Amino acid sequence: MFGEHHRLAEEFPEYKDRIHELKLQNSHFAQLYEQYQEIDDEIYRIEEQIETPSDEYTEDLKKRRLQLKDQLFELLKSN
């Protein structure tokens, strides 16, 4: 199975400049963004079979990534 990154700027291309701005100016956004990137990288490694954790662990990671994505999107829209 080939993994696919879900970079925030690719998920929300209309907010690309805003993402960069908030990473620099909003520490809460930057922290959530970093967590999102780390989880996305881990999921990618799992999908590429570089790492092979349980399916349950992988699903929990995907749920966490989605939660972070939702939080980040709310911050993008509100600021």
C-alpha positions in Angstrom: 0.0 0.0 0.0 1.3 3.4 -0.9 1.1 6.1 1.8 -0.1 9.6 1.1 0.8 12.6 3.1 -2.1 14.9 4.1 -0.2 18.1 4.5 -2.4 20.9 5.8 -1.5 23.3 3.0 -2.6 20.6 0.5 -5.8 19.9 2.4 -6.7 23.6 2.5 -4.8 25.2 -0.4 -6.9 28.4 -0.1 -5.4 28.9 3.4 -1.7 28.3 2.5 -0.6 31.8 3.3 -2.7 31.9 6.4 -1.2 28.6 7.6 2.3 30.0 7.3 1.3 33.2 9.1 -0.4 31.4 12.0 2.6 29.0 12.4 4.7 32.1 13.0 2.3 34.2 15.1 0.1 31.8 17.0 1.9 29.4 19.4 -1.3 27.3 19.9 -1.8 26.9 16.2 1.9 26.1 15.8 1.7 23.4 18.5 -1.3 21.8 16.9 0.3 22.0 13.5 3.4 20.3 14.7 1.3 17.5 16.3 -0.7 17.1 13.1 2.5 16.8 11.0 4.1 14.2 13.4 1.0 12.1 13.3 0.7 12.4 9.5 4.3 11.4 9.1 3.7 8.3 11.4 0.6 7.3 9.4 2.6 7.6 6.2 5.3 5.3 7.6 2.7 2.8 8.6 1.0 2.9 5.2 4.4 2.4 3.5 4.9 -0.6 5.8 8.0 1.0 7.3 6.3 0.5 10.7 3.8 -2.2 11.4 1.7 -1.4 14.5 -1.8 -2.8 15.2 -4.7 -1.8 13.1 -6.3 -0.3 16.3 -3.3 1.9 16.9 -3.4 3.0 13.3 -7.1 3.9 13.4 -6.6 5.8 16.6 -3.8 7.8 14.9 -6.1 8.6 12.0 -8.9 9.7 14.3 -6.4 12.0 16.2 -5.2 13.4 12.9 -8.7 14.2 11.9 -9.4 15.9 15.3 -6.3 18.0 14.9 -7.3 18.9 11.3 -10.7 20.1 12.5 -9.1 22.2 15.3 -6.6 23.7 12.9 -9.4 24.5 10.4 -11.4 26.3 13.0 -8.4 28.4 13.9 -7.8 29.2 10.2 -11.4 30.3 9.8 -11.6 32.3 13.0 -8.4 34.3 12.9 
